[in-house]
Amino acid sequence: MKDRLDGIELSGIRAFAQQYRSREDMVYLTIGEPNLDTPSEIKEALIASLNDNNTHYPPAMGDPLLRSAIAKHESQFYGEAIDSENVLITNGATEALALAFWSLLSEGDEAIVLVPSFPLYQTQIKLMGAKPVLVDVSRDDFQLTLDAVKGKVNAKTKCIVFASPNNPTGTIYNENSYKVMAELVSEFPDLYIIVDEVYRSMVYDVAYSSVREIEAIRDRIILVTSFSKSHAMTGWRVGYVVTPPALVDRMHKLHQNMVTGISSFSQSACIRALELNTDAMVLDYKGRRDFVLAQLDEMGLEYVYPEGAFYVFPSISEFGLDSVSFAQKMADAVGLVVIPGVYFGTDGFIRLSYGESMEILEEGMKRLALFVTSLR
């Protein structure tokens, strides 16, 4: 493990943004965090839990009441009967991903990563001593095809990992993509699907479709998600895994040895979070998205249409610059910081986050337009 750690670099996303923090008058459309605060009802539930002295060791697998509430919550979506035995409470979706990879991968195994994607998938796989095999879906309208994955799945392949809605594009994988996954799972008996649905509640204009709708492969699916984005609770660090009990039991062993359990009072507040209607938050993000897209249209910049999350992934291929050079030149010239697409596994794009306030978005779009004009 020590040797593997030596070969892992810290987040390129954070490092790129951090290099400009000492400069004044910079606008950041970088880190994927809502600028909205946690709803007051959730904070009040936390305070009540503290006042009830719910400050002792939690059960390692999570508060039984929260696990039961999550099972009920997840059972409403795809006609799938989820029980609390299918649920493990984790330290955010990040630990949930680590538990999934550790439960499936051995040294020398391979994992399919659909890119563009959150770079942490690749680093966690490498820490396992396994090999991330990248499948670039940008050439197929950001959907998975059999041609794209042909020859990349074999007996060593133990999982396919992706997020839907996607980070950085905001796209939602469709039924055809899921059919490809189902075919692969049917062909390879040791192959599992890890689906990251942290942005599932943030969907605009379309109905959300999930790989979990395919009943025949549900026993080979690991759902990873959290309260971070859906309820503006990034700092709370509460997530969960939903998967068959045999895998939950395996994950429990590592979870107990890594973190013992998630803070008791936070879990009590999460039960309240599941009771809230977050439609107003989603409508707020949709307004920001529509503003950003209108501005990009005026600039004549092509982009991947974001159906969910709070990112947009404009193409910069017309300018003849790689994404790092483009982002660096823009930061230096007009003081706008975005994330180069290469950090997500796909160059020729940049990622803009519209999780910021409208005031910041308006200024950011002005600066982007100014820079784009200067290059044409």
C-alpha positions as CSV (number, residue, x, y, z in Angstrom):
1,M,0.0,0.0,0.0
2,K,2.9,2.4,0.8
3,D,4.3,2.0,-2.7
4,R,0.8,2.6,-4.2
5,L,0.3,5.7,-2.2
6,D,3.7,7.0,-3.4
7,G,2.3,6.7,-7.0
8,I,-0.9,8.6,-6.3
9,E,-1.2,12.4,-6.8
10,L,-3.5,14.6,-4.8
11,S,-6.6,15.9,-6.6
12,G,-5.7,17.8,-9.8
13,I,-9.1,19.6,-9.6
14,R,-8.3,21.1,-6.2
15,A,-4.6,21.7,-7.1
16,F,-5.5,23.6,-10.2
17,A,-7.9,25.9,-8.4
18,Q,-5.6,26.4,-5.4
19,Q,-2.8,27.8,-7.5
20,Y,-4.8,31.0,-8.0
21,R,-6.0,31.5,-4.4
22,S,-3.3,34.1,-3.6
23,R,-4.5,36.4,-6.4
24,E,-7.2,38.9,-5.9
25,D,-10.3,39.5,-8.1
26,M,-10.6,35.9,-9.3
27,V,-13.9,34.2,-10.1
28,Y,-14.1,30.4,-9.4
29,L,-16.5,28.1,-11.2
30,T,-14.6,25.1,-10.0
31,I,-15.4,22.9,-7.0
32,G,-18.6,20.9,-7.1
33,E,-20.3,22.2,-4.0
34,P,-23.7,23.9,-3.6
35,N,-23.6,27.5,-2.3
36,L,-26.9,26.9,-0.6
37,D,-26.9,26.1,3.1
38,T,-28.3,23.0,4.7
39,P,-32.1,23.4,5.2
40,S,-33.0,24.6,8.7
41,E,-35.2,21.6,9.4
42,I,-32.1,19.3,9.2
43,K,-30.0,21.5,11.4
44,E,-32.8,21.7,14.0
45,A,-33.0,17.9,14.0
46,L,-29.3,17.7,14.6
47,I,-29.6,20.1,17.6
48,A,-32.4,18.1,19.0
49,S,-30.3,15.0,18.7
50,L,-27.5,16.6,20.5
51,N,-29.8,17.8,23.3
52,D,-31.0,14.2,23.6
53,N,-27.4,13.3,24.2
54,N,-27.2,11.2,21.1
55,T,-23.4,11.4,21.3
56,H,-22.4,7.8,22.0
57,Y,-20.9,5.2,19.7
58,P,-23.3,4.4,16.8
59,P,-23.8,0.9,15.5
60,A,-21.0,0.4,12.9
61,M,-23.4,-0.3,10.1
62,G,-25.4,2.8,10.9
63,D,-28.4,3.9,12.9
64,P,-31.1,1.2,12.4
65,L,-33.7,3.9,12.1
66,L,-31.7,5.7,9.3
67,R,-31.0,2.4,7.5
68,S,-34.7,1.6,7.6
69,A,-35.6,5.1,6.4
70,I,-33.2,4.8,3.5
71,A,-34.5,1.4,2.6
72,K,-38.0,2.8,2.4
73,H,-36.8,5.9,0.5
74,E,-34.9,3.8,-2.1
75,S,-37.8,1.3,-2.5
76,Q,-40.0,3.9,-4.0
77,F,-38.0,4.5,-7.1
78,Y,-37.7,1.3,-9.3
79,G,-40.1,-1.2,-7.9
80,E,-37.3,-2.8,-6.0
81,A,-37.9,-4.1,-2.4
82,I,-35.0,-2.7,-0.4
83,D,-34.5,-3.8,3.2
84,S,-32.3,-2.3,5.9
85,E,-30.0,-5.3,5.4
86,N,-29.2,-3.9,2.0
87,V,-27.9,-0.6,3.5
88,L,-24.6,0.5,5.0
89,I,-24.1,4.1,6.3
90,T,-20.7,5.5,5.2
91,N,-18.5,8.5,5.5
92,G,-19.9,10.2,2.4
93,A,-20.0,8.7,-1.0
94,T,-16.2,8.6,-1.1
95,E,-16.0,5.9,1.6
96,A,-18.9,4.1,-0.1
97,L,-16.8,3.9,-3.3
98,A,-13.8,2.7,-1.4
99,L,-15.9,-0.1,0.2
100,A,-17.3,-1.1,-3.2
101,F,-13.8,-1.3,-4.8
102,W,-12.3,-3.1,-1.8
103,S,-15.1,-5.7,-1.8
104,L,-14.7,-6.5,-5.5
105,L,-11.1,-6.0,-6.6
106,S,-7.9,-7.9,-6.0
107,E,-4.4,-7.0,-7.1
108,G,-4.2,-7.4,-10.9
109,D,-7.9,-7.1,-11.5
110,E,-9.4,-4.5,-13.9
111,A,-12.2,-2.0,-13.6
112,I,-14.0,-0.2,-16.4
113,V,-14.3,3.5,-15.8
114,L,-16.6,5.4,-18.1
115,V,-15.0,8.8,-18.9
116,P,-15.3,11.7,-18.5
117,S,-15.8,11.0,-14.9
118,F,-14.8,12.0,-11.3
119,P,-11.0,11.3,-11.1
120,L,-11.2,9.7,-7.7
121,Y,-12.6,6.5,-9.3
122,Q,-9.2,5.9,-11.0
123,T,-7.1,6.7,-7.9
124,Q,-9.1,4.4,-5.7
125,I,-8.8,1.6,-8.1
126,K,-5.1,2.1,-8.4
127,L,-4.8,2.0,-4.6
128,M,-6.3,-1.5,-4.7
129,G,-3.5,-2.6,-7.0
130,A,-6.0,-3.0,-9.8
131,K,-6.0,-1.3,-13.2
132,P,-8.5,1.3,-14.3
133,V,-9.5,0.7,-17.9
134,L,-10.9,3.9,-19.4
135,V,-13.8,3.9,-21.9
136,D,-14.2,7.3,-23.4
137,V,-17.9,7.8,-24.2
138,S,-17.5,11.4,-25.5
139,R,-17.4,10.1,-29.1
140,D,-20.9,8.5,-28.7
141,D,-22.9,11.4,-27.4
142,F,-21.6,10.6,-23.9
143,Q,-23.5,7.2,-23.9
144,L,-22.0,3.7,-23.7
145,T,-22.0,1.5,-26.8
146,L,-20.8,-2.0,-27.4
147,D,-18.2,-0.8,-29.9
148,A,-16.7,1.5,-27.3
149,V,-16.3,-1.3,-24.7
150,K,-15.4,-4.1,-27.2
151,G,-12.2,-5.9,-26.2
152,K,-11.9,-4.1,-22.9
153,V,-13.9,-6.5,-20.7
154,N,-12.4,-9.9,-19.8
155,A,-12.2,-12.4,-17.0
156,K,-10.1,-9.9,-15.0
157,T,-12.7,-7.2,-15.2
158,K,-14.6,-7.0,-11.9
159,C,-16.7,-3.8,-12.2
160,I,-17.9,-1.0,-14.3
161,V,-18.2,2.4,-12.5
162,F,-20.0,5.5,-13.6
163,A,-22.0,8.4,-12.3
164,S,-25.5,9.4,-13.5
165,P,-26.2,12.3,-13.7
166,N,-22.6,12.5,-14.7
167,N,-19.8,14.7,-13.3
168,P,-18.5,16.6,-15.3
169,T,-21.1,16.6,-18.1
170,G,-24.5,16.5,-16.3
171,T,-25.7,13.9,-18.8
172,I,-27.9,10.9,-17.7
173,Y,-27.0,7.5,-19.1
174,N,-29.9,6.1,-21.1
175,E,-31.6,2.7,-21.6
176,N,-29.3,1.7,-24.5
177,S,-26.3,2.3,-22.3
178,Y,-27.8,0.2,-19.6
179,K,-28.6,-2.6,-22.1
180,V,-24.9,-2.7,-22.9
181,M,-24.1,-3.1,-19.2
182,A,-26.7,-5.8,-18.8
183,E,-25.2,-7.7,-21.7
184,L,-21.8,-7.5,-20.2
185,V,-23.0,-8.6,-16.8
186,S,-24.8,-11.6,-18.3
187,E,-21.6,-12.6,-20.2
188,F,-19.2,-12.2,-17.3
189,P,-20.3,-13.8,-14.0
190,D,-17.9,-11.8,-11.8
191,L,-18.7,-8.4,-13.2
192,Y,-20.6,-5.9,-11.1
193,I,-22.0,-2.4,-11.7
194,I,-21.1,0.4,-9.4
195,V,-23.4,3.4,-10.0
196,D,-22.8,6.7,-8.3
197,E,-26.1,8.5,-8.0
198,V,-25.1,11.5,-5.8
199,Y,-26.7,13.9,-8.2
200,R,-29.9,11.8,-8.8
201,S,-32.2,14.4,-7.1
202,M,-30.8,17.2,-9.3
203,V,-32.5,16.4,-12.6
204,Y,-34.1,19.0,-15.0
205,D,-36.6,18.6,-17.8
206,V,-36.3,14.9,-18.2
207,A,-37.3,11.7,-16.3
208,Y,-34.4,10.0,-14.6
209,S,-33.5,6.5,-15.8
210,S,-31.4,4.2,-13.7
211,V,-29.5,0.9,-14.4
212,R,-31.4,-0.3,-11.3
213,E,-34.5,-0.5,-13.4
214,I,-33.1,-3.7,-15.0
215,E,-34.4,-6.3,-12.6
216,A,-32.4,-9.2,-14.0
217,I,-29.0,-7.7,-12.8
218,R,-30.0,-6.0,-9.5
219,D,-28.0,-8.6,-7.5
220,R,-24.9,-7.3,-9.3
221,I,-25.4,-3.6,-8.7
222,I,-23.9,-1.5,-6.0
223,L,-25.5,1.9,-5.5
224,V,-23.3,4.6,-4.0
225,T,-24.8,7.9,-2.9
226,S,-24.9,10.6,-0.2
227,F,-26.8,13.5,1.3
228,S,-24.0,16.0,0.2
229,K,-25.4,17.4,-3.0
230,S,-29.1,16.5,-2.7
231,H,-29.5,18.4,0.7
232,A,-26.5,20.8,0.6
233,M,-24.8,18.7,3.3
234,T,-21.3,18.4,1.9
235,G,-19.6,19.0,5.2
236,W,-21.7,16.5,7.1
237,R,-20.0,13.5,5.4
238,V,-22.9,11.1,5.4
239,G,-23.4,8.7,2.5
240,Y,-24.6,5.1,2.0
241,V,-24.3,2.0,0.0
242,V,-27.3,-0.1,-1.3
243,T,-26.4,-3.6,-2.5
244,P,-27.2,-7.3,-1.7
245,P,-26.6,-8.3,2.0
246,A,-23.7,-10.6,1.2
247,L,-21.7,-7.6,-0.2
248,V,-22.9,-5.3,2.7
249,D,-21.5,-7.9,5.2
250,R,-18.1,-7.9,3.3
251,M,-18.1,-4.0,3.2
252,H,-18.9,-3.9,6.9
253,K,-15.6,-5.6,7.8
254,L,-13.5,-2.9,6.2
255,H,-15.9,-0.1,7.3
256,Q,-15.6,-1.1,10.9
257,N,-11.8,-1.2,10.7
258,M,-11.6,2.2,9.0
259,V,-14.1,4.5,10.6
260,T,-15.9,2.5,13.3
261,G,-19.1,4.4,12.5
262,I,-20.6,7.7,11.4
263,S,-21.5,10.3,14.0
264,S,-24.7,9.4,15.8
265,F,-26.3,12.9,15.8
266,S,-25.6,13.4,12.1
267,Q,-27.5,10.2,11.3
268,S,-30.5,11.3,13.3
269,A,-30.6,14.5,11.2
270,C,-30.4,12.6,8.0
271,I,-33.7,10.8,8.8
272,R,-35.3,14.3,8.8
273,A,-33.5,15.1,5.5
274,L,-35.2,12.2,3.8
275,E,-38.6,13.6,4.8
276,L,-38.0,17.0,3.1
277,N,-39.1,18.1,-0.3
278,T,-36.0,19.6,-2.2
279,D,-37.9,20.7,-5.3
280,A,-37.2,24.4,-4.5
281,M,-33.4,23.7,-4.5
282,V,-33.6,21.9,-7.8
283,L,-35.6,24.7,-9.3
284,D,-32.9,27.1,-8.2
285,Y,-30.2,25.1,-9.9
286,K,-32.3,24.8,-13.0
287,G,-32.5,28.6,-13.2
288,R,-28.7,28.9,-12.9
289,R,-28.2,26.2,-15.5
290,D,-30.5,27.9,-18.0
291,F,-28.7,31.2,-17.5
292,V,-25.3,29.6,-18.1
293,L,-26.5,27.7,-21.2
294,A,-28.0,30.9,-22.7
295,Q,-24.7,32.7,-22.2
296,L,-22.8,29.8,-23.9
297,D,-25.2,29.9,-26.8
298,E,-24.6,33.6,-27.3
299,M,-20.8,32.9,-27.3
300,G,-21.3,30.2,-29.9
301,L,-19.6,27.6,-27.6
302,E,-20.8,24.0,-28.1
303,Y,-21.4,22.0,-24.9
304,V,-22.8,18.7,-23.7
305,Y,-26.5,19.4,-22.7
306,P,-26.6,18.9,-18.9
307,E,-29.7,17.1,-17.9
308,G,-28.8,17.0,-14.2
309,A,-26.1,17.8,-11.5
310,F,-24.7,21.4,-11.6
311,Y,-22.0,21.3,-14.2
312,V,-21.7,22.1,-17.9
313,F,-18.9,20.8,-20.1
314,P,-18.2,23.2,-23.0
315,S,-16.0,22.1,-25.9
316,I,-12.9,24.2,-26.5
317,S,-11.6,22.2,-29.5
318,E,-12.0,25.1,-31.9
319,F,-9.3,27.1,-30.2
320,G,-6.5,24.6,-30.8
321,L,-5.5,24.5,-27.1
322,D,-5.4,21.6,-24.7
323,S,-7.7,22.0,-21.7
324,V,-5.0,22.9,-19.2
325,S,-3.4,25.5,-21.5
326,F,-6.9,27.0,-22.2
327,A,-7.8,27.2,-18.5
328,Q,-4.4,28.6,-17.5
329,K,-4.5,31.3,-20.2
330,M,-8.0,32.3,-19.2
331,A,-7.2,32.5,-15.5
332,D,-4.2,34.7,-16.3
333,A,-6.0,36.9,-18.9
334,V,-9.4,37.5,-17.3
335,G,-9.3,36.0,-13.8
336,L,-11.8,33.1,-14.4
337,V,-10.9,29.7,-13.0
338,V,-12.5,26.6,-14.3
339,I,-11.4,22.9,-14.4
340,P,-9.6,21.4,-17.4
341,G,-11.4,18.5,-18.9
342,V,-8.3,16.3,-19.0
343,Y,-8.6,15.9,-15.2
344,F,-11.8,14.0,-15.9
345,G,-10.2,11.8,-18.6
346,T,-11.4,13.7,-21.6
347,D,-9.4,16.6,-23.1
348,G,-10.8,19.3,-25.4
349,F,-13.4,20.5,-22.8
350,I,-13.6,22.5,-19.6
351,R,-15.9,22.1,-16.7
352,L,-18.0,25.0,-15.3
353,S,-19.8,24.6,-12.0
354,Y,-23.0,26.5,-11.7
355,G,-23.3,25.7,-8.0
356,E,-22.3,29.3,-7.3
357,S,-24.6,32.3,-6.8
358,M,-26.1,34.1,-9.7
359,E,-23.9,37.1,-9.0
360,I,-20.8,35.0,-9.4
361,L,-22.2,33.2,-12.5
362,E,-23.0,36.5,-14.2
363,E,-19.5,37.8,-13.6
364,G,-17.9,34.5,-14.7
365,M,-19.9,34.4,-17.9
366,K,-18.8,37.9,-18.7
367,R,-15.2,36.9,-18.3
368,L,-15.6,33.8,-20.3
369,A,-17.1,35.7,-23.2
370,L,-14.3,38.3,-23.0
371,F,-11.6,35.5,-23.2
372,V,-13.4,33.6,-26.0
373,T,-13.7,36.8,-28.1
374,S,-10.0,37.4,-27.6
375,L,-9.1,34.0,-29.1
376,R,-11.3,34.3,-32.2
